[in-house]
Structures are given as structure tokens and as C-alpha cells.
Amino acid sequence: MDYLSSAQKSNINEIKQFAPYIKTDIEAVKHALSYSWSNGIVEGNVNYLKVIKRQM
């Protein structure tokens, strides 16, 4: 994971702070980048239902 070690050495503070969070769940990140499917449609529907619930 060369990109994570270089991210931790970055001059950009936000990237330095984000890199440890990526390392904590690196397996999920690897799977997210290697598979072509997504649950974006489901998440969109859940978000829509939460908006409706808040309006009630």
C-alpha cells in the first residue's frame, strides 16, 4: 500500500487525517475497488424514505 504511506507523508492535512481511517477497514476498500457492482440504488431509496419520514 504505497499510496497510503505516501498519503500519510503528504503536506495536505486532510489527506494525512483520512489515511488511518482507510487502513482500519482496508479489506472493505479493496473489495469496493475490485468489484463492479454497487448498492447505490438501494442507498438512494433509503435516503428518500428517511426524507419522507422526517417530513411527517
PDBQT receptor file of N, H, CA, C and O in Angstrom, charges set to zero:
ATOM      1  N   MET A   1       0.820  -1.183   0.000  1.00  0.00    +0.000 N 
ATOM      2  CA  MET A   1       0.000   0.000   0.000  1.00  0.00    +0.000 C 
ATOM      3  C   MET A   1       0.863   1.246   0.000  1.00  0.00    +0.000 C 
ATOM      4  O   MET A   1       0.900   1.995   0.976  1.00  0.00    +0.000 OA
ATOM      5  N   ASP A   2       1.545   1.453  -1.089  1.00  0.00    +0.000 N 
ATOM      6  H   ASP A   2       1.515   0.844  -1.881  1.00  0.00    +0.000 HD
ATOM      7  CA  ASP A   2       2.422   2.608  -1.213  1.00  0.00    +0.000 C 
ATOM      8  C   ASP A   2       1.659   3.928  -1.157  1.00  0.00    +0.000 C 
ATOM      9  O   ASP A   2       2.158   4.922  -0.630  1.00  0.00    +0.000 OA
ATOM     10  N   TYR A   3       0.441   3.927  -1.708  1.00  0.00    +0.000 N 
ATOM     11  H   TYR A   3       0.035   3.120  -2.136  1.00  0.00    +0.000 HD
ATOM     12  CA  TYR A   3      -0.314   5.181  -1.739  1.00  0.00    +0.000 C 
ATOM     13  C   TYR A   3      -0.754   5.600  -0.344  1.00  0.00    +0.000 C 
ATOM     14  O   TYR A   3      -0.878   6.796  -0.079  1.00  0.00    +0.000 OA
ATOM     15  N   LEU A   4      -0.995   4.646   0.556  1.00  0.00    +0.000 N 
ATOM     16  H   LEU A   4      -0.895   3.675   0.340  1.00  0.00    +0.000 HD
ATOM     17  CA  LEU A   4      -1.370   5.028   1.920  1.00  0.00    +0.000 C 
ATOM     18  C   LEU A   4      -0.186   5.588   2.696  1.00  0.00    +0.000 C 
ATOM     19  O   LEU A   4      -0.336   6.543   3.458  1.00  0.00    +0.000 OA
ATOM     20  N   SER A   5       0.982   5.001   2.505  1.00  0.00    +0.000 N 
ATOM     21  H   SER A   5       1.103   4.225   1.886  1.00  0.00    +0.000 HD
ATOM     22  CA  SER A   5       2.147   5.542   3.202  1.00  0.00    +0.000 C 
ATOM     23  C   SER A   5       2.532   6.912   2.656  1.00  0.00    +0.000 C 
ATOM     24  O   SER A   5       2.971   7.780   3.410  1.00  0.00    +0.000 OA
ATOM     25  N   SER A   6       2.371   7.111   1.351  1.00  0.00    +0.000 N 
ATOM     26  H   SER A   6       2.014   6.406   0.738  1.00  0.00    +0.000 HD
ATOM     27  CA  SER A   6       2.653   8.439   0.802  1.00  0.00    +0.000 C 
ATOM     28  C   SER A   6       1.577   9.443   1.205  1.00  0.00    +0.000 C 
ATOM     29  O   SER A   6       1.859  10.635   1.330  1.00  0.00    +0.000 OA
ATOM     30  N   ALA A   7       0.335   8.968   1.412  1.00  0.00    +0.000 N 
ATOM     31  H   ALA A   7       0.105   8.000   1.310  1.00  0.00    +0.000 HD
ATOM     32  CA  ALA A   7      -0.729   9.871   1.867  1.00  0.00    +0.000 C 
ATOM     33  C   ALA A   7      -0.460  10.350   3.285  1.00  0.00    +0.000 C 
ATOM     34  O   ALA A   7      -0.762  11.494   3.623  1.00  0.00    +0.000 OA
ATOM     35  N   GLN A   8       0.105   9.484   4.117  1.00  0.00    +0.000 N 
ATOM     36  H   GLN A   8       0.351   8.555   3.843  1.00  0.00    +0.000 HD
ATOM     37  CA  GLN A   8       0.412   9.891   5.487  1.00  0.00    +0.000 C 
ATOM     38  C   GLN A   8       1.589  10.856   5.552  1.00  0.00    +0.000 C 
ATOM     39  O   GLN A   8       1.754  11.569   6.541  1.00  0.00    +0.000 OA
ATOM     40  N   LYS A   9       2.397  10.881   4.517  1.00  0.00    +0.000 N 
ATOM     41  H   LYS A   9       2.263  10.301   3.713  1.00  0.00    +0.000 HD
ATOM     42  CA  LYS A   9       3.528  11.813   4.470  1.00  0.00    +0.000 C 
ATOM     43  C   LYS A   9       3.184  13.087   3.702  1.00  0.00    +0.000 C 
ATOM     44  O   LYS A   9       4.035  13.958   3.523  1.00  0.00    +0.000 OA
ATOM     45  N   SER A  10       1.951  13.192   3.258  1.00  0.00    +0.000 N 
ATOM     46  H   SER A  10       1.260  12.485   3.404  1.00  0.00    +0.000 HD
ATOM     47  CA  SER A  10       1.522  14.317   2.427  1.00  0.00    +0.000 C 
ATOM     48  C   SER A  10       1.567  15.636   3.203  1.00  0.00    +0.000 C 
ATOM     49  O   SER A  10       1.512  15.652   4.432  1.00  0.00    +0.000 OA
ATOM     50  N   ASN A  11       1.666  16.723   2.467  1.00  0.00    +0.000 N 
ATOM     51  H   ASN A  11       1.710  16.710   1.468  1.00  0.00    +0.000 HD
ATOM     52  CA  ASN A  11       1.610  18.052   3.067  1.00  0.00    +0.000 C 
ATOM     53  C   ASN A  11       0.175  18.525   3.278  1.00  0.00    +0.000 C 
ATOM     54  O   ASN A  11      -0.062  19.528   3.952  1.00  0.00    +0.000 OA
ATOM     55  N   ILE A  12      -0.766  17.807   2.706  1.00  0.00    +0.000 N 
ATOM     56  H   ILE A  12      -0.573  16.993   2.159  1.00  0.00    +0.000 HD
ATOM     57  CA  ILE A  12      -2.178  18.173   2.833  1.00  0.00    +0.000 C 
ATOM     58  C   ILE A  12      -2.725  17.509   4.097  1.00  0.00    +0.000 C 
ATOM     59  O   ILE A  12      -2.755  16.283   4.199  1.00  0.00    +0.000 OA
ATOM     60  N   ASN A  13      -3.147  18.311   5.038  1.00  0.00    +0.000 N 
ATOM     61  H   ASN A  13      -3.122  19.308   4.956  1.00  0.00    +0.000 HD
ATOM     62  CA  ASN A  13      -3.562  17.834   6.349  1.00  0.00    +0.000 C 
ATOM     63  C   ASN A  13      -4.768  16.890   6.280  1.00  0.00    +0.000 C 
ATOM     64  O   ASN A  13      -4.818  15.901   7.012  1.00  0.00    +0.000 OA
ATOM     65  N   GLU A  14      -5.734  17.184   5.413  1.00  0.00    +0.000 N 
ATOM     66  H   GLU A  14      -5.694  17.987   4.819  1.00  0.00    +0.000 HD
ATOM     67  CA  GLU A  14      -6.933  16.361   5.312  1.00  0.00    +0.000 C 
ATOM     68  C   GLU A  14      -6.607  14.947   4.840  1.00  0.00    +0.000 C 
ATOM     69  O   GLU A  14      -7.203  13.975   5.303  1.00  0.00    +0.000 OA
ATOM     70  N   ILE A  15      -5.658  14.845   3.918  1.00  0.00    +0.000 N 
ATOM     71  H   ILE A  15      -5.173  15.636   3.542  1.00  0.00    +0.000 HD
ATOM     72  CA  ILE A  15      -5.254  13.525   3.421  1.00  0.00    +0.000 C 
ATOM     73  C   ILE A  15      -4.534  12.756   4.517  1.00  0.00    +0.000 C 
ATOM     74  O   ILE A  15      -4.746  11.553   4.672  1.00  0.00    +0.000 OA
ATOM     75  N   LYS A  16      -3.690  13.432   5.274  1.00  0.00    +0.000 N 
ATOM     76  H   LYS A  16      -3.518  14.409   5.149  1.00  0.00    +0.000 HD
ATOM     77  CA  LYS A  16      -2.992  12.780   6.383  1.00  0.00    +0.000 C 
ATOM     78  C   LYS A  16      -3.970  12.225   7.411  1.00  0.00    +0.000 C 
ATOM     79  O   LYS A  16      -3.758  11.141   7.954  1.00  0.00    +0.000 OA
ATOM     80  N   GLN A  17      -5.026  12.959   7.674  1.00  0.00    +0.000 N 
ATOM     81  H   GLN A  17      -5.198  13.840   7.233  1.00  0.00    +0.000 HD
ATOM     82  CA  GLN A  17      -6.004  12.532   8.665  1.00  0.00    +0.000 C 
ATOM     83  C   GLN A  17      -6.904  11.416   8.133  1.00  0.00    +0.000 C 
ATOM     84  O   GLN A  17      -7.406  10.608   8.914  1.00  0.00    +0.000 OA
ATOM     85  N   PHE A  18      -7.112  11.362   6.831  1.00  0.00    +0.000 N 
ATOM     86  H   PHE A  18      -6.704  12.019   6.197  1.00  0.00    +0.000 HD
ATOM     87  CA  PHE A  18      -8.014  10.377   6.238  1.00  0.00    +0.000 C 
ATOM     88  C   PHE A  18      -7.353   9.009   6.070  1.00  0.00    +0.000 C 
ATOM     89  O   PHE A  18      -8.036   7.988   6.144  1.00  0.00    +0.000 OA
ATOM     90  N   ALA A  19      -6.057   8.968   5.850  1.00  0.00    +0.000 N 
ATOM     91  H   ALA A  19      -5.502   9.797   5.791  1.00  0.00    +0.000 HD
ATOM     92  CA  ALA A  19      -5.343   7.721   5.580  1.00  0.00    +0.000 C 
ATOM     93  C   ALA A  19      -5.481   6.684   6.700  1.00  0.00    +0.000 C 
ATOM     94  O   ALA A  19      -5.675   5.511   6.380  1.00  0.00    +0.000 OA
ATOM     95  N   PRO A  20      -5.395   7.028   7.972  1.00  0.00    +0.000 N 
ATOM     96  CA  PRO A  20      -5.568   5.998   9.014  1.00  0.00    +0.000 C 
ATOM     97  C   PRO A  20      -6.953   5.352   9.006  1.00  0.00    +0.000 C 
ATOM     98  O   PRO A  20      -7.091   4.172   9.328  1.00  0.00    +0.000 OA
ATOM     99  N   TYR A  21      -7.982   6.128   8.636  1.00  0.00    +0.000 N 
ATOM    100  H   TYR A  21      -7.870   7.086   8.374  1.00  0.00    +0.000 HD
ATOM    101  CA  TYR A  21      -9.326   5.558   8.572  1.00  0.00    +0.000 C 
ATOM    102  C   TYR A  21      -9.428   4.533   7.449  1.00  0.00    +0.000 C 
ATOM    103  O   TYR A  21     -10.129   3.530   7.589  1.00  0.00    +0.000 OA
ATOM    104  N   ILE A  22      -8.744   4.771   6.352  1.00  0.00    +0.000 N 
ATOM    105  H   ILE A  22      -8.174   5.586   6.239  1.00  0.00    +0.000 HD
ATOM    106  CA  ILE A  22      -8.718   3.804   5.257  1.00  0.00    +0.000 C 
ATOM    107  C   ILE A  22      -8.042   2.517   5.723  1.00  0.00    +0.000 C 
ATOM    108  O   ILE A  22      -8.497   1.420   5.397  1.00  0.00    +0.000 OA
ATOM    109  N   LYS A  23      -6.973   2.648   6.475  1.00  0.00    +0.000 N 
ATOM    110  H   LYS A  23      -6.603   3.539   6.740  1.00  0.00    +0.000 HD
ATOM    111  CA  LYS A  23      -6.238   1.466   6.948  1.00  0.00    +0.000 C 
ATOM    112  C   LYS A  23      -7.061   0.621   7.908  1.00  0.00    +0.000 C 
ATOM    113  O   LYS A  23      -6.873  -0.594   7.963  1.00  0.00    +0.000 OA
ATOM    114  N   THR A  24      -7.960   1.224   8.662  1.00  0.00    +0.000 N 
ATOM    115  H   THR A  24      -8.113   2.212   8.617  1.00  0.00    +0.000 HD
ATOM    116  CA  THR A  24      -8.731   0.449   9.629  1.00  0.00    +0.000 C 
ATOM    117  C   THR A  24      -9.659  -0.557   8.964  1.00  0.00    +0.000 C 
ATOM    118  O   THR A  24      -9.958  -1.597   9.553  1.00  0.00    +0.000 OA
ATOM    119  N   ASP A  25     -10.118  -0.274   7.761  1.00  0.00    +0.000 N 
ATOM    120  H   ASP A  25      -9.875   0.571   7.283  1.00  0.00    +0.000 HD
ATOM    121  CA  ASP A  25     -11.018  -1.187   7.060  1.00  0.00    +0.000 C 
ATOM    122  C   ASP A  25     -10.524  -1.406   5.635  1.00  0.00    +0.000 C 
ATOM    123  O   ASP A  25     -11.277  -1.238   4.676  1.00  0.00    +0.000 OA
ATOM    124  N   ILE A  26      -9.264  -1.777   5.504  1.00  0.00    +0.000 N 
ATOM    125  H   ILE A  26      -8.652  -1.914   6.284  1.00  0.00    +0.000 HD
ATOM    126  CA  ILE A  26      -8.628  -1.897   4.192  1.00  0.00    +0.000 C 
ATOM    127  C   ILE A  26      -9.270  -2.984   3.331  1.00  0.00    +0.000 C 
ATOM    128  O   ILE A  26      -9.310  -2.853   2.108  1.00  0.00    +0.000 OA
ATOM    129  N   GLU A  27      -9.769  -4.048   3.947  1.00  0.00    +0.000 N 
ATOM    130  H   GLU A  27      -9.736  -4.155   4.940  1.00  0.00    +0.000 HD
ATOM    131  CA  GLU A  27     -10.410  -5.118   3.172  1.00  0.00    +0.000 C 
ATOM    132  C   GLU A  27     -11.660  -4.602   2.461  1.00  0.00    +0.000 C 
ATOM    133  O   GLU A  27     -11.888  -4.941   1.300  1.00  0.00    +0.000 OA
ATOM    134  N   ALA A  28     -12.462  -3.796   3.130  1.00  0.00    +0.000 N 
ATOM    135  H   ALA A  28     -12.277  -3.521   4.073  1.00  0.00    +0.000 HD
ATOM    136  CA  ALA A  28     -13.658  -3.232   2.511  1.00  0.00    +0.000 C 
ATOM    137  C   ALA A  28     -13.290  -2.298   1.370  1.00  0.00    +0.000 C 
ATOM    138  O   ALA A  28     -13.977  -2.262   0.349  1.00  0.00    +0.000 OA
ATOM    139  N   VAL A  29     -12.219  -1.550   1.535  1.00  0.00    +0.000 N 
ATOM    140  H   VAL A  29     -11.662  -1.579   2.365  1.00  0.00    +0.000 HD
ATOM    141  CA  VAL A  29     -11.769  -0.644   0.475  1.00  0.00    +0.000 C 
ATOM    142  C   VAL A  29     -11.304  -1.444  -0.737  1.00  0.00    +0.000 C 
ATOM    143  O   VAL A  29     -11.615  -1.087  -1.874  1.00  0.00    +0.000 OA
ATOM    144  N   LYS A  30     -10.565  -2.517  -0.499  1.00  0.00    +0.000 N 
ATOM    145  H   LYS A  30     -10.313  -2.807   0.424  1.00  0.00    +0.000 HD
ATOM    146  CA  LYS A  30     -10.098  -3.367  -1.607  1.00  0.00    +0.000 C 
ATOM    147  C   LYS A  30     -11.277  -3.950  -2.370  1.00  0.00    +0.000 C 
ATOM    148  O   LYS A  30     -11.281  -3.958  -3.601  1.00  0.00    +0.000 OA
ATOM    149  N   HIS A  31     -12.278  -4.439  -1.644  1.00  0.00    +0.000 N 
ATOM    150  H   HIS A  31     -12.274  -4.433  -0.644  1.00  0.00    +0.000 HD
ATOM    151  CA  HIS A  31     -13.448  -5.022  -2.300  1.00  0.00    +0.000 C 
ATOM    152  C   HIS A  31     -14.243  -3.965  -3.065  1.00  0.00    +0.000 C 
ATOM    153  O   HIS A  31     -14.749  -4.232  -4.155  1.00  0.00    +0.000 OA
ATOM    154  N   ALA A  32     -14.352  -2.780  -2.499  1.00  0.00    +0.000 N 
ATOM    155  H   ALA A  32     -13.942  -2.563  -1.613  1.00  0.00    +0.000 HD
ATOM    156  CA  ALA A  32     -15.091  -1.710  -3.172  1.00  0.00    +0.000 C 
ATOM    157  C   ALA A  32     -14.429  -1.323  -4.486  1.00  0.00    +0.000 C 
ATOM    158  O   ALA A  32     -15.110  -0.953  -5.443  1.00  0.00    +0.000 OA
ATOM    159  N   LEU A  33     -13.103  -1.407  -4.536  1.00  0.00    +0.000 N 
ATOM    160  H   LEU A  33     -12.550  -1.708  -3.759  1.00  0.00    +0.000 HD
ATOM    161  CA  LEU A  33     -12.398  -1.034  -5.753  1.00  0.00    +0.000 C 
ATOM    162  C   LEU A  33     -12.298  -2.175  -6.757  1.00  0.00    +0.000 C 
ATOM    163  O   LEU A  33     -12.047  -1.930  -7.937  1.00  0.00    +0.000 OA
ATOM    164  N   SER A  34     -12.487  -3.415  -6.317  1.00  0.00    +0.000 N 
ATOM    165  H   SER A  34     -12.691  -3.614  -5.358  1.00  0.00    +0.000 HD
ATOM    166  CA  SER A  34     -12.288  -4.540  -7.228  1.00  0.00    +0.000 C 
ATOM    167  C   SER A  34     -13.576  -5.084  -7.830  1.00  0.00    +0.000 C 
ATOM    168  O   SER A  34     -13.526  -5.762  -8.856  1.00  0.00    +0.000 OA
ATOM    169  N   TYR A  35     -14.728  -4.808  -7.224  1.00  0.00    +0.000 N 
ATOM    170  H   TYR A  35     -14.768  -4.258  -6.390  1.00  0.00    +0.000 HD
ATOM    171  CA  TYR A  35     -15.992  -5.320  -7.757  1.00  0.00    +0.000 C 
ATOM    172  C   TYR A  35     -16.727  -4.230  -8.519  1.00  0.00    +0.000 C 
ATOM    173  O   TYR A  35     -16.612  -3.046  -8.201  1.00  0.00    +0.000 OA
ATOM    174  N   SER A  36     -17.477  -4.641  -9.521  1.00  0.00    +0.000 N 
ATOM    175  H   SER A  36     -17.570  -5.602  -9.779  1.00  0.00    +0.000 HD
ATOM    176  CA  SER A  36     -18.162  -3.660 -10.373  1.00  0.00    +0.000 C 
ATOM    177  C   SER A  36     -19.560  -3.308  -9.870  1.00  0.00    +0.000 C 
ATOM    178  O   SER A  36     -20.121  -2.303 -10.306  1.00  0.00    +0.000 OA
ATOM    179  N   TRP A  37     -20.137  -4.092  -8.974  1.00  0.00    +0.000 N 
ATOM    180  H   TRP A  37     -19.682  -4.909  -8.620  1.00  0.00    +0.000 HD
ATOM    181  CA  TRP A  37     -21.494  -3.816  -8.523  1.00  0.00    +0.000 C 
ATOM    182  C   TRP A  37     -21.496  -2.796  -7.396  1.00  0.00    +0.000 C 
ATOM    183  O   TRP A  37     -20.485  -2.570  -6.731  1.00  0.00    +0.000 OA
ATOM    184  N   SER A  38     -22.658  -2.187  -7.200  1.00  0.00    +0.000 N 
ATOM    185  H   SER A  38     -23.479  -2.370  -7.740  1.00  0.00    +0.000 HD
ATOM    186  CA  SER A  38     -22.790  -1.130  -6.201  1.00  0.00    +0.000 C 
ATOM    187  C   SER A  38     -24.174  -1.204  -5.561  1.00  0.00    +0.000 C 
ATOM    188  O   SER A  38     -25.112  -1.712  -6.176  1.00  0.00    +0.000 OA
ATOM    189  N   ASN A  39     -24.307  -0.715  -4.361  1.00  0.00    +0.000 N 
ATOM    190  H   ASN A  39     -23.545  -0.303  -3.862  1.00  0.00    +0.000 HD
ATOM    191  CA  ASN A  39     -25.609  -0.648  -3.706  1.00  0.00    +0.000 C 
ATOM    192  C   ASN A  39     -26.140   0.783  -3.707  1.00  0.00    +0.000 C 
ATOM    193  O   ASN A  39     -26.951   1.146  -2.855  1.00  0.00    +0.000 OA
ATOM    194  N   GLY A  40     -25.694   1.579  -4.642  1.00  0.00    +0.000 N 
ATOM    195  H   GLY A  40     -25.035   1.284  -5.333  1.00  0.00    +0.000 HD
ATOM    196  CA  GLY A  40     -26.086   2.979  -4.713  1.00  0.00    +0.000 C 
ATOM    197  C   GLY A  40     -27.574   3.193  -4.871  1.00  0.00    +0.000 C 
ATOM    198  O   GLY A  40     -28.125   4.131  -4.295  1.00  0.00    +0.000 OA
ATOM    199  N   ILE A  41     -28.238   2.345  -5.639  1.00  0.00    +0.000 N 
ATOM    200  H   ILE A  41     -27.790   1.583  -6.107  1.00  0.00    +0.000 HD
ATOM    201  CA  ILE A  41     -29.686   2.483  -5.846  1.00  0.00    +0.000 C 
ATOM    202  C   ILE A  41     -30.427   2.224  -4.540  1.00  0.00    +0.000 C 
ATOM    203  O   ILE A  41     -31.372   2.940  -4.209  1.00  0.00    +0.000 OA
ATOM    204  N   VAL A  42     -30.009   1.213  -3.804  1.00  0.00    +0.000 N 
ATOM    205  H   VAL A  42     -29.241   0.631  -4.073  1.00  0.00    +0.000 HD
ATOM    206  CA  VAL A  42     -30.640   0.908  -2.521  1.00  0.00    +0.000 C 
ATOM    207  C   VAL A  42     -30.427   2.063  -1.555  1.00  0.00    +0.000 C 
ATOM    208  O   VAL A  42     -31.361   2.482  -0.871  1.00  0.00    +0.000 OA
ATOM    209  N   GLU A  43     -29.208   2.579  -1.494  1.00  0.00    +0.000 N 
ATOM    210  H   GLU A  43     -28.449   2.239  -2.049  1.00  0.00    +0.000 HD
ATOM    211  CA  GLU A  43     -28.923   3.689  -0.589  1.00  0.00    +0.000 C 
ATOM    212  C   GLU A  43     -29.751   4.916  -0.959  1.00  0.00    +0.000 C 
ATOM    213  O   GLU A  43     -30.197   5.651  -0.078  1.00  0.00    +0.000 OA
ATOM    214  N   GLY A  44     -29.958   5.140  -2.240  1.00  0.00    +0.000 N 
ATOM    215  H   GLY A  44     -29.596   4.543  -2.956  1.00  0.00    +0.000 HD
ATOM    216  CA  GLY A  44     -30.781   6.267  -2.667  1.00  0.00    +0.000 C 
ATOM    217  C   GLY A  44     -32.215   6.122  -2.211  1.00  0.00    +0.000 C 
ATOM    218  O   GLY A  44     -32.836   7.094  -1.781  1.00  0.00    +0.000 OA
ATOM    219  N   ASN A  45     -32.749   4.904  -2.301  1.00  0.00    +0.000 N 
ATOM    220  H   ASN A  45     -32.244   4.115  -2.651  1.00  0.00    +0.000 HD
ATOM    221  CA  ASN A  45     -34.121   4.663  -1.847  1.00  0.00    +0.000 C 
ATOM    222  C   ASN A  45     -34.243   4.817  -0.335  1.00  0.00    +0.000 C 
ATOM    223  O   ASN A  45     -35.235   5.360   0.151  1.00  0.00    +0.000 OA
ATOM    224  N   VAL A  46     -33.263   4.355   0.403  1.00  0.00    +0.000 N 
ATOM    225  H   VAL A  46     -32.456   3.914   0.009  1.00  0.00    +0.000 HD
ATOM    226  CA  VAL A  46     -33.278   4.506   1.859  1.00  0.00    +0.000 C 
ATOM    227  C   VAL A  46     -33.225   5.985   2.230  1.00  0.00    +0.000 C 
ATOM    228  O   VAL A  46     -33.934   6.426   3.134  1.00  0.00    +0.000 OA
ATOM    229  N   ASN A  47     -32.396   6.742   1.541  1.00  0.00    +0.000 N 
ATOM    230  H   ASN A  47     -31.820   6.384   0.807  1.00  0.00    +0.000 HD
ATOM    231  CA  ASN A  47     -32.300   8.181   1.799  1.00  0.00    +0.000 C 
ATOM    232  C   ASN A  47     -33.629   8.864   1.519  1.00  0.00    +0.000 C 
ATOM    233  O   ASN A  47     -34.054   9.739   2.273  1.00  0.00    +0.000 OA
ATOM    234  N   TYR A  48     -34.282   8.467   0.439  1.00  0.00    +0.000 N 
ATOM    235  H   TYR A  48     -33.936   7.756  -0.174  1.00  0.00    +0.000 HD
ATOM    236  CA  TYR A  48     -35.578   9.049   0.079  1.00  0.00    +0.000 C 
ATOM    237  C   TYR A  48     -36.619   8.744   1.164  1.00  0.00    +0.000 C 
ATOM    238  O   TYR A  48     -37.401   9.619   1.536  1.00  0.00    +0.000 OA
ATOM    239  N   LEU A  49     -36.627   7.513   1.667  1.00  0.00    +0.000 N 
ATOM    240  H   LEU A  49     -35.991   6.802   1.365  1.00  0.00    +0.000 HD
ATOM    241  CA  LEU A  49     -37.575   7.161   2.719  1.00  0.00    +0.000 C 
ATOM    242  C   LEU A  49     -37.303   7.930   3.998  1.00  0.00    +0.000 C 
ATOM    243  O   LEU A  49     -38.244   8.307   4.697  1.00  0.00    +0.000 OA
ATOM    244  N   LYS A  50     -36.047   8.171   4.320  1.00  0.00    +0.000 N 
ATOM    245  H   LYS A  50     -35.283   7.864   3.752  1.00  0.00    +0.000 HD
ATOM    246  CA  LYS A  50     -35.712   8.939   5.526  1.00  0.00    +0.000 C 
ATOM    247  C   LYS A  50     -36.175  10.389   5.393  1.00  0.00    +0.000 C 
ATOM    248  O   LYS A  50     -36.601  10.998   6.374  1.00  0.00    +0.000 OA
ATOM    249  N   VAL A  51     -36.094  10.939   4.189  1.00  0.00    +0.000 N 
ATOM    250  H   VAL A  51     -35.748  10.444   3.391  1.00  0.00    +0.000 HD
ATOM    251  CA  VAL A  51     -36.577  12.307   3.964  1.00  0.00    +0.000 C 
ATOM    252  C   VAL A  51     -38.070  12.371   4.192  1.00  0.00    +0.000 C 
ATOM    253  O   VAL A  51     -38.565  13.295   4.836  1.00  0.00    +0.000 OA
ATOM    254  N   ILE A  52     -38.791  11.390   3.668  1.00  0.00    +0.000 N 
ATOM    255  H   ILE A  52     -38.389  10.639   3.145  1.00  0.00    +0.000 HD
ATOM    256  CA  ILE A  52     -40.247  11.357   3.860  1.00  0.00    +0.000 C 
ATOM    257  C   ILE A  52     -40.590  11.227   5.349  1.00  0.00    +0.000 C 
ATOM    258  O   ILE A  52     -41.499  11.892   5.847  1.00  0.00    +0.000 OA
ATOM    259  N   LYS A  53     -39.848  10.358   6.051  1.00  0.00    +0.000 N 
ATOM    260  H   LYS A  53     -39.110   9.818   5.646  1.00  0.00    +0.000 HD
ATOM    261  CA  LYS A  53     -40.093  10.145   7.479  1.00  0.00    +0.000 C 
ATOM    262  C   LYS A  53     -39.874  11.431   8.262  1.00  0.00    +0.000 C 
ATOM    263  O   LYS A  53     -40.639  11.733   9.178  1.00  0.00    +0.000 OA
ATOM    264  N   ARG A  54     -38.837  12.195   7.914  1.00  0.00    +0.000 N 
ATOM    265  H   ARG A  54     -38.215  11.950   7.170  1.00  0.00    +0.000 HD
ATOM    266  CA  ARG A  54     -38.543  13.453   8.619  1.00  0.00    +0.000 C 
ATOM    267  C   ARG A  54     -39.638  14.489   8.388  1.00  0.00    +0.000 C 
ATOM    268  O   ARG A  54     -39.893  15.334   9.246  1.00  0.00    +0.000 OA
ATOM    269  N   GLN A  55     -40.281  14.419   7.232  1.00  0.00    +0.000 N 
ATOM    270  H   GLN A  55     -40.075  13.732   6.535  1.00  0.00    +0.000 HD
ATOM    271  CA  GLN A  55     -41.315  15.405   6.904  1.00  0.00    +0.000 C 
ATOM    272  C   GLN A  55     -42.622  15.122   7.627  1.00  0.00    +0.000 C 
ATOM    273  O   GLN A  55     -43.482  15.996   7.730  1.00  0.00    +0.000 OA
ATOM    274  N   MET A  56     -42.771  13.906   8.124  1.00  0.00    +0.000 N 
ATOM    275  H   MET A  56     -42.072  13.195   8.040  1.00  0.00    +0.000 HD
ATOM    276  CA  MET A  56     -44.048  13.545   8.778  1.00  0.00    +0.000 C 
ATOM    277  C   MET A  56     -44.169  14.175  10.143  1.00  0.00    +0.000 C 
ATOM    278  O   MET A  56     -45.174  13.977  10.827  1.00  0.00    +0.000 OA
TER     279      MET A  56
